Amino acid sequence: MDRTGGMIRAWPAATALLCSACLLGACGASTTPSTTPSTTSTMPSTTTTASTATTIAVTRNLIVTPAIRSGLISADAAYHSLPVTDYTGLDPGMTYYAFDPTNSTYYAAAGLIASAKSIKAQIGDQDDGGFNLFTRPSTTTKWTVFNDGLGAAQDSICPISIPAAVLAVWNWKPNSCFPPQSP
């Protein structure tokens, strides 16, 4: 017998017994119901699925940014042969802006505010109604101006045909070219 009193032979047996107990404990743990939800994937992580998305072009109402405001005022001033300084801005209750993807065109409608210092702009607003329609193809930055000062007047004819989708996002009547009148 050795100095350890046979303990050398006991260590391998004890180690084997301990490992067996751990393995059995682990196996028993896997059959215990879990309260933590798990996610199972039936597809391998290396597989990707191609999806086809259908994009529908939708006419949308847009926010008038300072750059758009400036462009509309500049276009209108040039249309009336007046300096930009003759206008102080756009009437917030009478300004509309939209994009129609079916014809790739931006539409705007605006009432301009004449400067108190410009008699010509004030007279123009009074005589023409101070309301204009604008179009701009998406491929350019230049607005085309259409005078619609009499748009709400009975028997007036709209200078352009605004698409029905644009009229809808602006909440205007079909086939009109002027915002609804306030009651």
Rosetta constraint file for C-alpha pairs under 8 A:
AtomPair CA 1 CA 5 HARMONIC 6.10 0.50
AtomPair CA 1 CA 6 HARMONIC 6.50 0.50
AtomPair CA 2 CA 6 HARMONIC 6.39 0.50
AtomPair CA 4 CA 8 HARMONIC 6.88 0.50
AtomPair CA 6 CA 10 HARMONIC 6.71 0.50
AtomPair CA 7 CA 11 HARMONIC 6.28 0.50
AtomPair CA 8 CA 12 HARMONIC 7.42 0.50
AtomPair CA 9 CA 13 HARMONIC 6.96 0.50
AtomPair CA 10 CA 14 HARMONIC 6.00 0.50
AtomPair CA 11 CA 15 HARMONIC 5.96 0.50
AtomPair CA 12 CA 16 HARMONIC 6.10 0.50
AtomPair CA 13 CA 17 HARMONIC 6.14 0.50
AtomPair CA 14 CA 18 HARMONIC 6.09 0.50
AtomPair CA 15 CA 19 HARMONIC 6.15 0.50
AtomPair CA 16 CA 20 HARMONIC 6.14 0.50
AtomPair CA 17 CA 21 HARMONIC 6.26 0.50
AtomPair CA 18 CA 22 HARMONIC 6.31 0.50
AtomPair CA 19 CA 23 HARMONIC 6.19 0.50
AtomPair CA 20 CA 24 HARMONIC 6.12 0.50
AtomPair CA 21 CA 25 HARMONIC 6.01 0.50
AtomPair CA 22 CA 26 HARMONIC 6.08 0.50
AtomPair CA 23 CA 27 HARMONIC 6.14 0.50
AtomPair CA 24 CA 28 HARMONIC 6.06 0.50
AtomPair CA 25 CA 29 HARMONIC 6.11 0.50
AtomPair CA 26 CA 30 HARMONIC 6.47 0.50
AtomPair CA 27 CA 31 HARMONIC 6.97 0.50
AtomPair CA 28 CA 32 HARMONIC 6.81 0.50
AtomPair CA 43 CA 47 HARMONIC 6.77 0.50
AtomPair CA 57 CA 101 HARMONIC 5.92 0.50
AtomPair CA 57 CA 102 HARMONIC 7.09 0.50
AtomPair CA 58 CA 100 HARMONIC 7.20 0.50
AtomPair CA 58 CA 101 HARMONIC 6.60 0.50
AtomPair CA 59 CA 98 HARMONIC 7.12 0.50
AtomPair CA 59 CA 99 HARMONIC 5.70 0.50
AtomPair CA 59 CA 100 HARMONIC 4.57 0.50
AtomPair CA 59 CA 101 HARMONIC 6.07 0.50
AtomPair CA 59 CA 102 HARMONIC 7.89 0.50
AtomPair CA 59 CA 165 HARMONIC 6.13 0.50
AtomPair CA 59 CA 166 HARMONIC 6.46 0.50
AtomPair CA 59 CA 169 HARMONIC 7.40 0.50
AtomPair CA 60 CA 98 HARMONIC 5.63 0.50
AtomPair CA 60 CA 99 HARMONIC 5.70 0.50
AtomPair CA 60 CA 100 HARMONIC 6.93 0.50
AtomPair CA 60 CA 166 HARMONIC 7.55 0.50
AtomPair CA 60 CA 169 HARMONIC 6.51 0.50
AtomPair CA 61 CA 96 HARMONIC 7.92 0.50
AtomPair CA 61 CA 97 HARMONIC 6.09 0.50
AtomPair CA 61 CA 98 HARMONIC 4.39 0.50
AtomPair CA 61 CA 99 HARMONIC 6.76 0.50
AtomPair CA 61 CA 166 HARMONIC 7.81 0.50
AtomPair CA 61 CA 169 HARMONIC 5.86 0.50
AtomPair CA 61 CA 170 HARMONIC 6.98 0.50
AtomPair CA 62 CA 97 HARMONIC 5.44 0.50
AtomPair CA 62 CA 98 HARMONIC 5.08 0.50
AtomPair CA 62 CA 99 HARMONIC 7.17 0.50
AtomPair CA 63 CA 97 HARMONIC 6.81 0.50
AtomPair CA 64 CA 68 HARMONIC 5.75 0.50
AtomPair CA 64 CA 69 HARMONIC 6.17 0.50
AtomPair CA 64 CA 96 HARMONIC 7.79 0.50
AtomPair CA 64 CA 97 HARMONIC 6.50 0.50
AtomPair CA 65 CA 69 HARMONIC 6.13 0.50
AtomPair CA 66 CA 70 HARMONIC 6.05 0.50
AtomPair CA 67 CA 71 HARMONIC 6.15 0.50
AtomPair CA 68 CA 72 HARMONIC 6.16 0.50
AtomPair CA 69 CA 73 HARMONIC 6.22 0.50
AtomPair CA 69 CA 89 HARMONIC 7.49 0.50
AtomPair CA 69 CA 90 HARMONIC 7.14 0.50
AtomPair CA 70 CA 74 HARMONIC 6.04 0.50
AtomPair CA 71 CA 75 HARMONIC 6.06 0.50
AtomPair CA 71 CA 142 HARMONIC 7.86 0.50
AtomPair CA 71 CA 143 HARMONIC 7.37 0.50
AtomPair CA 72 CA 76 HARMONIC 6.08 0.50
AtomPair CA 72 CA 134 HARMONIC 7.71 0.50
AtomPair CA 72 CA 143 HARMONIC 7.01 0.50
AtomPair CA 73 CA 77 HARMONIC 5.99 0.50
AtomPair CA 73 CA 84 HARMONIC 6.65 0.50
AtomPair CA 73 CA 87 HARMONIC 7.12 0.50
AtomPair CA 73 CA 89 HARMONIC 6.95 0.50
AtomPair CA 73 CA 90 HARMONIC 7.46 0.50
AtomPair CA 73 CA 112 HARMONIC 7.40 0.50
AtomPair CA 74 CA 78 HARMONIC 6.16 0.50
AtomPair CA 74 CA 84 HARMONIC 5.65 0.50
AtomPair CA 75 CA 79 HARMONIC 6.10 0.50
AtomPair CA 75 CA 142 HARMONIC 7.77 0.50
AtomPair CA 75 CA 143 HARMONIC 6.17 0.50
AtomPair CA 75 CA 144 HARMONIC 7.25 0.50
AtomPair CA 75 CA 145 HARMONIC 6.74 0.50
AtomPair CA 76 CA 80 HARMONIC 6.26 0.50
AtomPair CA 76 CA 132 HARMONIC 7.82 0.50
AtomPair CA 76 CA 145 HARMONIC 6.47 0.50
AtomPair CA 77 CA 81 HARMONIC 5.96 0.50
AtomPair CA 77 CA 82 HARMONIC 4.93 0.50
AtomPair CA 77 CA 83 HARMONIC 5.83 0.50
AtomPair CA 77 CA 84 HARMONIC 5.37 0.50
AtomPair CA 77 CA 86 HARMONIC 7.58 0.50
AtomPair CA 77 CA 87 HARMONIC 7.59 0.50
AtomPair CA 78 CA 82 HARMONIC 5.96 0.50
AtomPair CA 78 CA 83 HARMONIC 7.12 0.50
AtomPair CA 78 CA 84 HARMONIC 7.72 0.50
AtomPair CA 79 CA 145 HARMONIC 6.77 0.50
AtomPair CA 82 CA 86 HARMONIC 6.63 0.50
AtomPair CA 82 CA 120 HARMONIC 7.97 0.50
AtomPair CA 82 CA 121 HARMONIC 7.49 0.50
AtomPair CA 85 CA 115 HARMONIC 7.38 0.50
AtomPair CA 86 CA 114 HARMONIC 6.02 0.50
AtomPair CA 86 CA 115 HARMONIC 5.14 0.50
AtomPair CA 86 CA 117 HARMONIC 7.22 0.50
AtomPair CA 86 CA 118 HARMONIC 5.36 0.50
AtomPair CA 86 CA 121 HARMONIC 6.06 0.50
AtomPair CA 87 CA 112 HARMONIC 6.86 0.50
AtomPair CA 87 CA 113 HARMONIC 5.64 0.50
AtomPair CA 87 CA 114 HARMONIC 4.43 0.50
AtomPair CA 87 CA 115 HARMONIC 4.88 0.50
AtomPair CA 87 CA 118 HARMONIC 7.96 0.50
AtomPair CA 87 CA 121 HARMONIC 7.15 0.50
AtomPair CA 88 CA 112 HARMONIC 7.83 0.50
AtomPair CA 88 CA 113 HARMONIC 5.65 0.50
AtomPair CA 88 CA 114 HARMONIC 6.02 0.50
AtomPair CA 88 CA 115 HARMONIC 5.41 0.50
AtomPair CA 89 CA 112 HARMONIC 6.05 0.50
AtomPair CA 89 CA 113 HARMONIC 5.31 0.50
AtomPair CA 89 CA 114 HARMONIC 7.62 0.50
AtomPair CA 90 CA 94 HARMONIC 7.64 0.50
AtomPair CA 90 CA 95 HARMONIC 6.61 0.50
AtomPair CA 90 CA 110 HARMONIC 6.33 0.50
AtomPair CA 90 CA 111 HARMONIC 5.73 0.50
AtomPair CA 90 CA 112 HARMONIC 4.51 0.50
AtomPair CA 90 CA 113 HARMONIC 5.57 0.50
AtomPair CA 91 CA 95 HARMONIC 6.08 0.50
AtomPair CA 91 CA 110 HARMONIC 6.78 0.50
AtomPair CA 91 CA 111 HARMONIC 5.12 0.50
AtomPair CA 91 CA 112 HARMONIC 5.68 0.50
AtomPair CA 91 CA 113 HARMONIC 6.03 0.50
AtomPair CA 94 CA 109 HARMONIC 7.38 0.50
AtomPair CA 94 CA 110 HARMONIC 5.44 0.50
AtomPair CA 94 CA 111 HARMONIC 5.34 0.50
AtomPair CA 94 CA 179 HARMONIC 7.39 0.50
AtomPair CA 95 CA 108 HARMONIC 7.32 0.50
AtomPair CA 95 CA 109 HARMONIC 5.59 0.50
AtomPair CA 95 CA 110 HARMONIC 4.20 0.50
AtomPair CA 95 CA 111 HARMONIC 6.28 0.50
AtomPair CA 96 CA 107 HARMONIC 7.97 0.50
AtomPair CA 96 CA 108 HARMONIC 5.27 0.50
AtomPair CA 96 CA 109 HARMONIC 5.01 0.50
AtomPair CA 96 CA 110 HARMONIC 6.25 0.50
AtomPair CA 96 CA 170 HARMONIC 6.91 0.50
AtomPair CA 97 CA 106 HARMONIC 7.33 0.50
AtomPair CA 97 CA 107 HARMONIC 5.70 0.50
AtomPair CA 97 CA 108 HARMONIC 4.29 0.50
AtomPair CA 97 CA 109 HARMONIC 6.61 0.50
AtomPair CA 98 CA 106 HARMONIC 5.74 0.50
AtomPair CA 98 CA 107 HARMONIC 5.28 0.50
AtomPair CA 98 CA 108 HARMONIC 6.43 0.50
AtomPair CA 98 CA 166 HARMONIC 6.51 0.50
AtomPair CA 98 CA 169 HARMONIC 7.80 0.50
AtomPair CA 99 CA 104 HARMONIC 7.18 0.50
AtomPair CA 99 CA 105 HARMONIC 5.88 0.50
AtomPair CA 99 CA 106 HARMONIC 4.37 0.50
AtomPair CA 99 CA 107 HARMONIC 6.16 0.50
AtomPair CA 99 CA 166 HARMONIC 7.52 0.50
AtomPair CA 100 CA 104 HARMONIC 5.73 0.50
AtomPair CA 100 CA 105 HARMONIC 5.48 0.50
AtomPair CA 100 CA 106 HARMONIC 6.28 0.50
AtomPair CA 100 CA 107 HARMONIC 7.68 0.50
AtomPair CA 100 CA 165 HARMONIC 7.39 0.50
AtomPair CA 100 CA 166 HARMONIC 6.69 0.50
AtomPair CA 101 CA 105 HARMONIC 6.70 0.50
AtomPair CA 104 CA 137 HARMONIC 6.07 0.50
AtomPair CA 104 CA 138 HARMONIC 5.56 0.50
AtomPair CA 105 CA 135 HARMONIC 6.77 0.50
AtomPair CA 105 CA 136 HARMONIC 5.63 0.50
AtomPair CA 105 CA 137 HARMONIC 4.32 0.50
AtomPair CA 105 CA 138 HARMONIC 5.44 0.50
AtomPair CA 106 CA 135 HARMONIC 5.65 0.50
AtomPair CA 106 CA 136 HARMONIC 5.05 0.50
AtomPair CA 106 CA 137 HARMONIC 6.10 0.50
AtomPair CA 106 CA 138 HARMONIC 6.59 0.50
AtomPair CA 107 CA 133 HARMONIC 7.54 0.50
AtomPair CA 107 CA 134 HARMONIC 5.69 0.50
AtomPair CA 107 CA 135 HARMONIC 4.68 0.50
AtomPair CA 107 CA 136 HARMONIC 6.56 0.50
AtomPair CA 107 CA 166 HARMONIC 7.71 0.50
AtomPair CA 108 CA 133 HARMONIC 5.85 0.50
AtomPair CA 108 CA 134 HARMONIC 4.89 0.50
AtomPair CA 108 CA 135 HARMONIC 6.39 0.50
AtomPair CA 109 CA 131 HARMONIC 7.26 0.50
AtomPair CA 109 CA 132 HARMONIC 5.73 0.50
AtomPair CA 109 CA 133 HARMONIC 4.38 0.50
AtomPair CA 109 CA 134 HARMONIC 5.97 0.50
AtomPair CA 110 CA 131 HARMONIC 5.61 0.50
AtomPair CA 110 CA 132 HARMONIC 5.62 0.50
AtomPair CA 110 CA 133 HARMONIC 6.62 0.50
AtomPair CA 111 CA 130 HARMONIC 5.46 0.50
AtomPair CA 111 CA 131 HARMONIC 4.28 0.50
AtomPair CA 111 CA 132 HARMONIC 6.51 0.50
AtomPair CA 112 CA 125 HARMONIC 7.61 0.50
AtomPair CA 112 CA 130 HARMONIC 5.79 0.50
AtomPair CA 112 CA 131 HARMONIC 6.55 0.50
AtomPair CA 113 CA 125 HARMONIC 7.98 0.50
AtomPair CA 113 CA 130 HARMONIC 7.75 0.50
AtomPair CA 114 CA 118 HARMONIC 6.83 0.50
AtomPair CA 114 CA 121 HARMONIC 5.30 0.50
AtomPair CA 114 CA 122 HARMONIC 5.37 0.50
AtomPair CA 114 CA 125 HARMONIC 7.08 0.50
AtomPair CA 115 CA 121 HARMONIC 7.06 0.50
AtomPair CA 115 CA 122 HARMONIC 7.23 0.50
AtomPair CA 116 CA 122 HARMONIC 7.48 0.50
AtomPair CA 118 CA 122 HARMONIC 6.29 0.50
AtomPair CA 119 CA 123 HARMONIC 6.04 0.50
AtomPair CA 120 CA 124 HARMONIC 6.02 0.50
AtomPair CA 121 CA 125 HARMONIC 6.08 0.50
AtomPair CA 122 CA 126 HARMONIC 6.20 0.50
AtomPair CA 123 CA 127 HARMONIC 5.95 0.50
AtomPair CA 124 CA 128 HARMONIC 5.53 0.50
AtomPair CA 124 CA 129 HARMONIC 7.39 0.50
AtomPair CA 124 CA 130 HARMONIC 6.65 0.50
AtomPair CA 125 CA 129 HARMONIC 4.96 0.50
AtomPair CA 125 CA 130 HARMONIC 3.78 0.50
AtomPair CA 125 CA 131 HARMONIC 7.59 0.50
AtomPair CA 126 CA 130 HARMONIC 6.54 0.50
AtomPair CA 127 CA 149 HARMONIC 7.81 0.50
AtomPair CA 128 CA 147 HARMONIC 7.64 0.50
AtomPair CA 128 CA 148 HARMONIC 7.57 0.50
AtomPair CA 128 CA 149 HARMONIC 4.42 0.50
AtomPair CA 128 CA 150 HARMONIC 6.84 0.50
AtomPair CA 129 CA 148 HARMONIC 7.66 0.50
AtomPair CA 129 CA 149 HARMONIC 4.10 0.50
AtomPair CA 129 CA 150 HARMONIC 6.37 0.50
AtomPair CA 130 CA 149 HARMONIC 5.74 0.50
AtomPair CA 131 CA 147 HARMONIC 6.83 0.50
AtomPair CA 131 CA 148 HARMONIC 5.67 0.50
AtomPair CA 131 CA 149 HARMONIC 4.99 0.50
AtomPair CA 132 CA 145 HARMONIC 6.68 0.50
AtomPair CA 132 CA 146 HARMONIC 5.68 0.50
AtomPair CA 132 CA 147 HARMONIC 4.70 0.50
AtomPair CA 132 CA 148 HARMONIC 4.92 0.50
AtomPair CA 132 CA 149 HARMONIC 6.51 0.50
AtomPair CA 133 CA 145 HARMONIC 5.91 0.50
AtomPair CA 133 CA 146 HARMONIC 5.00 0.50
AtomPair CA 133 CA 147 HARMONIC 6.39 0.50
AtomPair CA 133 CA 148 HARMONIC 6.41 0.50
AtomPair CA 133 CA 177 HARMONIC 7.96 0.50
AtomPair CA 134 CA 143 HARMONIC 6.08 0.50
AtomPair CA 134 CA 144 HARMONIC 5.44 0.50
AtomPair CA 134 CA 145 HARMONIC 4.71 0.50
AtomPair CA 134 CA 146 HARMONIC 6.07 0.50
AtomPair CA 135 CA 143 HARMONIC 5.63 0.50
AtomPair CA 135 CA 144 HARMONIC 5.30 0.50
AtomPair CA 135 CA 145 HARMONIC 6.90 0.50
AtomPair CA 136 CA 140 HARMONIC 6.80 0.50
AtomPair CA 136 CA 141 HARMONIC 6.91 0.50
AtomPair CA 136 CA 142 HARMONIC 6.24 0.50
AtomPair CA 136 CA 143 HARMONIC 4.84 0.50
AtomPair CA 136 CA 144 HARMONIC 6.31 0.50
AtomPair CA 137 CA 141 HARMONIC 7.82 0.50
AtomPair CA 146 CA 159 HARMONIC 6.31 0.50
AtomPair CA 146 CA 160 HARMONIC 7.38 0.50
AtomPair CA 147 CA 159 HARMONIC 7.15 0.50
AtomPair CA 148 CA 158 HARMONIC 6.83 0.50
AtomPair CA 148 CA 159 HARMONIC 6.71 0.50
AtomPair CA 148 CA 177 HARMONIC 7.67 0.50
AtomPair CA 148 CA 178 HARMONIC 7.82 0.50
AtomPair CA 150 CA 156 HARMONIC 6.26 0.50
AtomPair CA 151 CA 156 HARMONIC 5.95 0.50
AtomPair CA 151 CA 157 HARMONIC 7.02 0.50
AtomPair CA 151 CA 158 HARMONIC 6.26 0.50
AtomPair CA 151 CA 177 HARMONIC 6.07 0.50
AtomPair CA 151 CA 178 HARMONIC 5.38 0.50
AtomPair CA 152 CA 156 HARMONIC 7.15 0.50
AtomPair CA 152 CA 177 HARMONIC 7.85 0.50
AtomPair CA 152 CA 178 HARMONIC 5.83 0.50
AtomPair CA 152 CA 179 HARMONIC 7.96 0.50
AtomPair CA 152 CA 181 HARMONIC 7.96 0.50
AtomPair CA 158 CA 176 HARMONIC 7.23 0.50
AtomPair CA 158 CA 177 HARMONIC 5.79 0.50
AtomPair CA 160 CA 177 HARMONIC 7.81 0.50
AtomPair CA 161 CA 175 HARMONIC 7.47 0.50
AtomPair CA 161 CA 177 HARMONIC 7.65 0.50
AtomPair CA 162 CA 166 HARMONIC 6.71 0.50
AtomPair CA 162 CA 167 HARMONIC 6.79 0.50
AtomPair CA 162 CA 175 HARMONIC 7.39 0.50
AtomPair CA 162 CA 176 HARMONIC 7.69 0.50
AtomPair CA 162 CA 177 HARMONIC 6.83 0.50
AtomPair CA 163 CA 167 HARMONIC 6.47 0.50
AtomPair CA 164 CA 168 HARMONIC 6.08 0.50
AtomPair CA 164 CA 174 HARMONIC 6.41 0.50
AtomPair CA 164 CA 175 HARMONIC 7.15 0.50
AtomPair CA 165 CA 169 HARMONIC 6.43 0.50
AtomPair CA 166 CA 170 HARMONIC 6.25 0.50
AtomPair CA 167 CA 171 HARMONIC 5.98 0.50
AtomPair CA 167 CA 172 HARMONIC 4.99 0.50
AtomPair CA 167 CA 173 HARMONIC 6.77 0.50
AtomPair CA 167 CA 174 HARMONIC 6.55 0.50
AtomPair CA 167 CA 175 HARMONIC 7.90 0.50
AtomPair CA 167 CA 176 HARMONIC 7.67 0.50
AtomPair CA 168 CA 172 HARMONIC 6.12 0.50
AtomPair CA 168 CA 173 HARMONIC 7.66 0.50
AtomPair CA 168 CA 174 HARMONIC 7.64 0.50
AtomPair CA 170 CA 179 HARMONIC 7.98 0.50
AtomPair CA 171 CA 179 HARMONIC 7.85 0.50
AtomPair CA 171 CA 180 HARMONIC 7.98 0.50
AtomPair CA 172 CA 176 HARMONIC 6.82 0.50
AtomPair CA 172 CA 177 HARMONIC 7.89 0.50
AtomPair CA 172 CA 178 HARMONIC 7.26 0.50
AtomPair CA 172 CA 179 HARMONIC 5.56 0.50
AtomPair CA 172 CA 180 HARMONIC 5.98 0.50
AtomPair CA 173 CA 179 HARMONIC 7.85 0.50
AtomPair CA 173 CA 180 HARMONIC 7.09 0.50
